[in-house]
Amino acid sequence: MKNSNFDTIIHAPNRLQICALLSPLGQVEFRVIRDELSVSDSVLSKHIKQLEDVGYVKQRKSKVNGRERRWFHLTNTGRKAFELHVEELKRIVSELK
């Protein structure tokens, strides 16, 4: 039975890890996320874009020492969706016991 709290956008492993990393933190820089996930820039950009397209993640750009840097954070919608998805995963696992 499908539950509406299971979020297929978040559930993909890299996107789940991105949300888990962003959830307890205010903002995280692109390169920090990339390094934590051990993925290429292009792979991370693809997953971030999918999260941005549904309104779960927003970015902030600024220059540091002349280089543009990007920081990301979960939106309120993204934070709620992540929390509901985690609760749904816990529910699914608890039914297996």
C-alpha positions as CSV (number, residue, x, y, z in Angstrom):
1,M,0.0,0.0,0.0
2,K,1.5,3.3,-1.0
3,N,1.7,6.0,1.6
4,S,1.8,9.7,0.6
5,N,4.7,10.3,3.1
6,F,7.0,8.1,1.0
7,D,8.8,10.7,-1.2
8,T,10.4,9.3,-4.3
9,I,12.2,12.6,-5.0
10,I,14.0,12.4,-1.6
11,H,14.4,8.6,-1.5
12,A,17.1,8.3,-4.2
13,P,20.3,7.6,-2.2
14,N,22.2,10.8,-3.1
15,R,19.2,13.0,-2.6
16,L,18.4,11.3,0.7
17,Q,22.0,12.0,1.8
18,I,21.8,15.6,0.7
19,C,18.7,16.1,2.8
20,A,20.2,14.3,5.8
21,L,23.3,16.5,5.6
22,L,21.3,19.8,5.2
23,S,18.6,19.0,7.8
24,P,20.6,19.7,11.0
25,L,22.6,22.6,9.4
26,G,21.6,26.1,8.3
27,Q,23.6,26.1,5.1
28,V,26.2,23.9,3.5
29,E,28.6,24.8,0.7
30,F,28.4,22.9,-2.6
31,R,32.0,21.5,-2.3
32,V,31.3,20.3,1.3
33,I,28.2,18.3,0.1
34,R,30.2,17.0,-2.9
35,D,33.0,15.8,-0.7
36,E,30.7,14.3,1.9
37,L,28.8,12.3,-0.8
38,S,32.0,11.5,-2.8
39,V,30.4,12.4,-6.0
40,S,31.4,14.6,-9.0
41,D,30.2,18.1,-9.5
42,S,27.9,17.1,-12.3
43,V,26.3,14.3,-10.3
44,L,25.7,16.6,-7.3
45,S,24.4,19.4,-9.5
46,K,21.8,17.0,-11.1
47,H,20.5,15.9,-7.7
48,I,20.5,19.4,-6.3
49,K,18.5,20.6,-9.3
50,Q,15.9,17.9,-8.8
51,L,15.5,19.0,-5.2
52,E,15.3,22.7,-6.2
53,D,12.7,22.0,-8.9
54,V,10.2,20.7,-6.3
55,G,11.0,23.5,-3.9
56,Y,12.9,21.4,-1.3
57,V,16.3,23.1,-1.6
58,K,17.3,26.7,-2.2
59,Q,20.8,28.1,-2.9
60,R,22.6,31.3,-2.1
61,K,25.5,32.5,-4.2
62,S,28.3,34.8,-3.2
63,K,31.9,35.6,-4.0
64,V,34.7,34.5,-1.7
65,N,38.2,35.7,-2.7
66,G,36.8,36.5,-6.2
67,R,35.4,33.0,-6.7
68,E,31.7,32.3,-6.8
69,R,30.5,29.9,-4.1
70,R,27.2,28.3,-3.6
71,W,25.5,27.4,-0.4
72,F,22.4,25.3,0.0
73,H,19.7,24.9,2.6
74,L,16.4,23.0,3.0
75,T,13.3,25.1,2.6
76,N,10.5,24.7,5.1
77,T,8.7,22.5,2.6
78,G,11.9,20.4,2.1
79,R,12.5,20.0,5.8
80,K,8.9,18.9,6.3
81,A,9.1,16.5,3.4
82,F,12.3,15.0,4.7
83,E,10.9,14.5,8.2
84,L,7.8,12.8,6.8
85,H,9.9,10.6,4.6
86,V,12.1,9.5,7.5
87,E,9.0,8.8,9.6
88,E,7.6,6.7,6.8
89,L,10.8,4.7,6.4
90,K,10.8,4.1,10.2
91,R,7.2,2.9,9.9
92,I,8.0,0.5,7.1
93,V,10.9,-0.9,8.9
94,S,9.0,-1.3,12.2
95,E,6.4,-3.4,10.4
96,L,9.1,-5.9,9.5
97,K,9.8,-6.7,13.1
